[in-house]
Amino acid sequence: MHKNYSIKGGKAIGSGGYGCVFHPALSCSSEKKNPDNPENYVSKLMTNSHAKDEYKIISTINKKLQTIKNHEDYFLTSDVRKCKIKRLSKSDKKHFTKKCKPLTKKNITYKNINKHLSKVTSITMPHGGLDVNDYIYSSINNYQKMNRLFQSLSTLTKNGIVPMNQYKIYHGDIKASNLMIKNNAVKVIDWGLAFSQPKINVYHKMSSNRPFQFNIPFSCVLINHEFQKEYREYIFKNPSPSRSMIQTFVSEFIDRWNNYRGTGSLDLLHYTYGGLLERNADKTLLKHEVHPAIIKYLVNIVEKYTSNDEFHFQKYYNEIYLHNLDLWGMVTSTISVFDLLVANTKILNSIEKNVLDIINDLFYHILECDANKISIQKMIDSFQDIAELYNVTQPKPLRITDTPRSTSHIKSSRKKLSTRKVSSKNLRQSLTNNKSITSNHKTRKKYF
């Protein structure tokens, strides 16, 4: 029950794949399910079926995570409750239309939500703080805050993600918007795509039938029945295929898969590996094409795991894909830092140049680990190295309102990195709008 707090719900502050988030927490119709202080909680409002599924996943995962030492320091899965909600007030519905698109698509709108309360359920959970993406954009010029961020990312990887994976638990959707930072600690939220993989002779449905997504390995597009069936038929007709033959097959399959499943985050991937790693300004977020690095990544996997005219998919999935899945997400959670530093290359100081070099190297590392495991130690050390680089006396910033050129005559002051660059705006919007797509997503085209 609420104690010494007026029962007042919140406004919509964010959107997810299946629902929208309110802060403070919305009021439950059952008083005993309300938190003591709604200011310290958020409510995720979803349709009944999605809320039921997500709550079940969170409850199951939470039980399994109990075995990890200090698990509550790394994962937001405890003190989660599910309830029906009271009628929403006018203030509760603030930003509803903008933030609650998953519900408005179901014809549950700002105007009629109170007539459809029987169709929705709230999951109430502790407020995790600021998501890492927003934290980066607001703190890129604050060395102390950036030091704490990377220190926490290193600790989370070592003491949270790695032990979780060792217990065969996989989040499956690690990204900056699913990492919350509060009191200098980063915690993982949003377990809607999480799964446990105790069996070694099958792939989990949560891993399958995905389009390209920027925060998981490119090979997610190979984890489906269609690829295995078609490739099996192909090598039956073409025994011992050469690399060029495999490349042709993979390229043609990807074209069909993108048409069937949608291109997902392909534009963002293209921008990351063309615009950022290659520093090619012509690579934009608007081009729907498969970057050659992605095709090479997939071909390397298929070539290595094809022997005796058989693609040993399960071996790759068990040995490499599951190992790399959440680690890839941890690296790509720093993409906003990468983008901001690249966008401001001309005014970076030596510290920031070194940070950029390390992040650049990390992105190359996960790209090169196609048929090999991502190095856990390299990730932990890299995050720690960045934290140490930021652990210095803050250079005095110079506020700029336009371009660096407008203040170039002042040489004695350190220029403040601009977060207004066009590339950064596009990236931030793309990261905000990017939704994880599961195997149950309805907007598929016919495969052939």
ZATI-752489 format. One line per 4 residues: number of its first residue (from 1); their letters; for each residue x, z negated, y of C-alpha. Coordinates in steps of 0.05 Angstrom, whole numbers, plus 5000, padded with zeros to 4 digits. Example, Ala and Ser with C-alpha at 12.3 -4.5 7.8 and 13.67 -1.06 7.14 Angstrom:
% ZATI-752489
1	AS	5246:4844:4910 | 5273:4857:4979
***
This chain:
% ZATI-752489
1	MHKN	5000:5000:5000 | 5019:5008:5072 | 5045:4943:5102 | 5044:4935:5177
5	YSIK	5040:5010:5188 | 4981:5050:5212 | 4960:5101:5160 | 4976:5165:5196
9	GGKA	4996:5229:5162 | 5047:5280:5183 | 5053:5352:5206 | 5079:5411:5166
13	IGSG	5154:5415:5173 | 5175:5463:5118 | 5155:5512:5065 | 5174:5522:4993
17	GYGC	5158:5572:4939 | 5092:5539:4921 | 5073:5493:4977 | 5090:5462:5044
21	VFHP	5123:5397:5064 | 5093:5345:5112 | 5127:5289:5149 | 5109:5232:5154
25	ALSC	5076:5231:5085 | 5002:5249:5082 | 4954:5193:5064 | 4932:5190:4991
29	SSEK	4859:5178:4975 | 4881:5121:4931 | 4913:5067:4975 | 4958:5041:4920
33	KNPD	4994:5108:4917 | 5012:5106:4991 | 5084:5087:5007 | 5097:5025:5048
37	NPEN	5125:5065:5106 | 5102:5138:5108 | 5157:5152:5159 | 5208:5146:5103
41	YVSK	5172:5196:5058 | 5149:5268:5057 | 5090:5300:5022 | 5094:5367:4986
45	LMTN	5024:5397:4984 | 5011:5448:4929 | 4955:5476:4887 | 4936:5429:4830
49	SHAK	4969:5470:4775 | 5036:5477:4812 | 5036:5403:4831 | 5022:5384:4759
53	DEYK	5079:5428:4734 | 5129:5405:4786 | 5113:5331:4778 | 5121:5337:4703
57	IIST	5189:5370:4712 | 5212:5317:4762 | 5190:5260:4717 | 5224:5291:4656
61	INKK	5288:5305:4694 | 5289:5236:4726 | 5288:5203:4657 | 5346:5246:4634
65	LQTI	5386:5233:4698 | 5384:5157:4687 | 5445:5163:4643 | 5488:5187:4702
69	KNHE	5523:5132:4739 | 5494:5120:4808 | 5447:5180:4798 | 5404:5159:4857
73	DYFL	5463:5174:4903 | 5461:5247:4884 | 5390:5266:4864 | 5322:5255:4896
77	TSDV	5279:5245:4833 | 5262:5171:4837 | 5202:5139:4872 | 5161:5203:4867
81	RKCK	5086:5199:4862 | 5028:5248:4855 | 4961:5239:4888 | 4899:5270:4918
85	IKRL	4898:5266:4993 | 4850:5244:5047 | 4821:5293:5097 | 4874:5322:5143
89	SKSD	4867:5305:5217 | 4881:5355:5272 | 4952:5328:5280 | 4963:5332:5205
93	KKHF	4947:5407:5208 | 4999:5421:5262 | 5042:5481:5241 | 4998:5490:5179
97	TKKC	4989:5565:5189 | 5063:5576:5201 | 5091:5531:5146 | 5038:5533:5092
101	KPLT	5038:5607:5073 | 5038:5591:4998 | 4970:5558:5009 | 4943:5608:5060
105	KKNI	4957:5663:5009 | 4908:5625:4965 | 4857:5626:5022 | 4869:5552:5036
109	TYKN	4877:5553:5112 | 4882:5509:5174 | 4807:5518:5183 | 4782:5504:5112
113	INKH	4835:5458:5081 | 4788:5398:5084 | 4736:5437:5045 | 4786:5452:4990
117	LSKV	4819:5384:4979 | 4797:5387:4906 | 4843:5447:4897 | 4907:5415:4923
121	TSIT	4951:5356:4903 | 5007:5321:4940 | 5074:5300:4912 | 5101:5244:4956
125	MPHG	5176:5230:4954 | 5230:5197:4997 | 5251:5234:5059 | 5320:5262:5044
129	GLDV	5341:5275:5116 | 5363:5342:5144 | 5374:5401:5099 | 5446:5424:5096
133	NDYI	5431:5492:5127 | 5402:5460:5190 | 5457:5408:5190 | 5510:5462:5191
137	YSSI	5479:5500:5249 | 5471:5436:5290 | 5540:5407:5272 | 5588:5466:5265
141	NNYQ	5626:5441:5328 | 5626:5368:5307 | 5687:5357:5264 | 5668:5287:5242
145	KMNR	5601:5311:5216 | 5632:5371:5182 | 5684:5325:5150 | 5628:5282:5122
149	LFQS	5589:5342:5097 | 5647:5371:5057 | 5669:5303:5032 | 5598:5293:5006
153	LSTL	5595:5363:4975 | 5660:5347:4937 | 5632:5280:4913 | 5565:5310:4894
157	TKNG	5599:5365:4853 | 5645:5316:4817 | 5598:5258:4805 | 5530:5292:4806
161	IVPM	5528:5366:4787 | 5582:5365:4734 | 5555:5303:4696 | 5484:5332:4701
165	NQYK	5507:5397:4669 | 5545:5359:4616 | 5478:5329:4596 | 5451:5400:4590
169	IYHG	5408:5392:4653 | 5408:5450:4702 | 5376:5451:4771 | 5375:5527:4773
173	DIKA	5363:5532:4848 | 5420:5497:4885 | 5424:5522:4957 | 5432:5492:5026
177	SNLM	5357:5484:5037 | 5352:5444:4971 | 5409:5398:4992 | 5390:5342:5040
181	IKNN	5439:5300:5080 | 5424:5230:5104 | 5471:5172:5118 | 5531:5218:5103
185	AVKV	5507:5232:5032 | 5482:5299:5005 | 5427:5295:4952 | 5393:5349:4911
189	IDWG	5318:5361:4919 | 5265:5411:4894 | 5267:5411:4819 | 5214:5465:4809
193	LAFS	5263:5511:4771 | 5302:5456:4735 | 5307:5456:4660 | 5341:5421:4601
197	QPKI	5377:5466:4551 | 5392:5426:4488 | 5385:5487:4441 | 5441:5538:4437
201	NVYH	5405:5595:4403 | 5354:5612:4458 | 5354:5622:4533 | 5306:5580:4574
205	KMSS	5245:5613:4606 | 5266:5585:4673 | 5329:5627:4669 | 5294:5691:4651
209	NRPF	5262:5751:4686 | 5293:5738:4754 | 5309:5788:4808 | 5375:5782:4846
213	QFNI	5381:5715:4881 | 5438:5697:4927 | 5448:5627:4900 | 5454:5641:4826
217	PFSC	5501:5688:4787 | 5487:5762:4792 | 5478:5763:4716 | 5410:5731:4724
221	VLIN	5383:5803:4721 | 5410:5810:4650 | 5371:5750:4624 | 5309:5785:4601
225	HEFQ	5280:5818:4540 | 5282:5888:4571 | 5357:5890:4581 | 5373:5865:4512
229	KEYR	5325:5913:4479 | 5348:5974:4519 | 5422:5959:4511 | 5414:5947:4437
233	EYIF	5380:6015:4430 | 5433:6047:4474 | 5493:6024:4434 | 5457:6042:4369
237	KNPS	5455:6114:4395 | 5524:6109:4429 | 5570:6066:4385 | 5631:6035:4418
241	PSRS	5612:6055:4489 | 5668:6064:4540 | 5670:6024:4604 | 5645:6084:4644
245	MIQT	5586:6091:4596 | 5570:6017:4603 | 5573:6024:4679 | 5525:6082:4678
249	FVSE	5476:6044:4634 | 5480:5981:4675 | 5470:6018:4741 | 5409:6055:4715
253	FIDR	5380:5992:4685 | 5388:5955:4751 | 5351:6010:4788 | 5293:6003:4740
257	WNNY	5295:5927:4742 | 5295:5925:4818 | 5235:5972:4819 | 5199:5928:4768
261	RGTG	5219:5858:4792 | 5234:5870:4865 | 5302:5868:4899 | 5299:5793:4912
265	SLDL	5359:5770:4953 | 5397:5836:4946 | 5401:5847:5022 | 5431:5778:5031
269	LHYT	5481:5790:4974 | 5500:5856:5005 | 5512:5823:5072 | 5553:5766:5040
273	YGGL	5599:5810:4998 | 5602:5868:5046 | 5593:5837:5115 | 5630:5771:5104
277	LERN	5681:5781:5049 | 5698:5852:5069 | 5688:5838:5144 | 5649:5903:5149
281	ADKT	5602:5899:5209 | 5564:5960:5183 | 5539:5920:5124 | 5473:5892:5147
285	LLKH	5417:5851:5117 | 5372:5912:5119 | 5401:5957:5065 | 5369:5955:4997
289	EVHP	5427:5977:4953 | 5470:5946:4900 | 5540:5930:4925 | 5595:5959:4879
293	AIIK	5622:5888:4869 | 5556:5868:4837 | 5557:5926:4789 | 5630:5911:4771
297	YLVN	5612:5838:4759 | 5556:5858:4710 | 5597:5911:4675 | 5654:5863:4663
301	IVEK	5606:5815:4628 | 5573:5868:4585 | 5640:5899:4567 | 5673:5833:4547
305	YTSN	5614:5809:4506 | 5602:5875:4470 | 5636:5879:4403 | 5619:5911:4336
309	DEFH	5565:5950:4371 | 5528:5887:4392 | 5520:5851:4458 | 5532:5777:4444
313	FQKY	5486:5754:4499 | 5473:5684:4473 | 5548:5670:4471 | 5555:5691:4544
317	YNEI	5494:5651:4564 | 5517:5587:4530 | 5591:5591:4548 | 5591:5622:4617
321	YLHN	5523:5629:4651 | 5500:5557:4644 | 5568:5532:4665 | 5569:5575:4728
325	LDLW	5495:5569:4747 | 5494:5506:4791 | 5568:5512:4812 | 5552:5580:4842
329	GMVT	5496:5548:4881 | 5543:5494:4908 | 5592:5546:4934 | 5538:5590:4966
333	STIS	5508:5529:5000 | 5566:5537:5050 | 5546:5608:5068 | 5524:5588:5138
337	VFDL	5593:5559:5153 | 5623:5623:5127 | 5579:5666:5171 | 5589:5625:5234
341	LVAN	5664:5626:5227 | 5666:5701:5214 | 5620:5713:5274 | 5667:5673:5318
345	TKIL	5733:5698:5289 | 5765:5715:5356 | 5760:5644:5383 | 5776:5603:5320
349	NSIE	5831:5551:5325 | 5881:5539:5269 | 5836:5487:5235 | 5776:5533:5233
353	KNVL	5819:5592:5209 | 5843:5550:5151 | 5771:5529:5135 | 5750:5602:5135
357	DIIN	5808:5620:5089 | 5787:5567:5038 | 5713:5587:5039 | 5733:5660:5034
361	DLFY	5775:5643:4974 | 5718:5604:4941 | 5670:5662:4948 | 5722:5709:4919
365	HILE	5732:5660:4862 | 5659:5658:4840 | 5657:5734:4846 | 5717:5741:4801
369	CDAN	5689:5692:4750 | 5642:5742:4719 | 5658:5733:4646 | 5698:5669:4657
373	KISI	5682:5599:4679 | 5683:5578:4752 | 5738:5526:4761 | 5706:5459:4774
377	QKMI	5771:5429:4799 | 5783:5486:4847 | 5714:5475:4877 | 5723:5400:4884
381	DSFQ	5793:5408:4913 | 5770:5462:4961 | 5713:5420:4989 | 5761:5362:4995
385	DIAE	5813:5405:5030 | 5761:5428:5081 | 5740:5356:5092 | 5812:5337:5106
389	LYNV	5821:5395:5155 | 5762:5370:5194 | 5788:5298:5192 | 5825:5304:5258
393	TQPK	5813:5287:5331 | 5759:5333:5356 | 5785:5388:5403 | 5747:5384:5469
397	PLRI	5692:5436:5466 | 5674:5483:5522 | 5600:5497:5524 | 5584:5571:5530
401	TDTP	5517:5602:5544 | 5532:5675:5536 | 5593:5708:5504 | 5664:5680:5497
405	RSTS	5686:5732:5549 | 5648:5697:5604 | 5694:5637:5601 | 5758:5670:5578
409	HIKS	5793:5652:5643 | 5791:5578:5624 | 5849:5569:5576 | 5858:5495:5575
413	SRKK	5792:5478:5540 | 5772:5490:5468 | 5714:5540:5465 | 5652:5519:5427
417	LSTR	5632:5563:5369 | 5570:5602:5385 | 5510:5598:5337 | 5475:5653:5376
421	KVSS	5511:5712:5345 | 5466:5766:5319 | 5493:5762:5248 | 5482:5687:5246
425	KNLR	5411:5694:5271 | 5395:5745:5217 | 5428:5703:5163 | 5392:5640:5184
429	QSLT	5325:5675:5184 | 5341:5707:5117 | 5360:5640:5086 | 5297:5608:5115
433	NNKS	5252:5662:5089 | 5285:5668:5021 | 5242:5639:4966 | 5264:5628:4895
437	ITSN	5226:5672:4847 | 5209:5648:4778 | 5190:5685:4715 | 5117:5671:4731
441	HKTR	5119:5707:4798 | 5059:5754:4802 | 5085:5809:4848 | 5118:5852:4796
445	KKYF	5115:5927:4793 | 5106:5964:4728 | 5173:5966:4692 | 5175:6041:4678
***
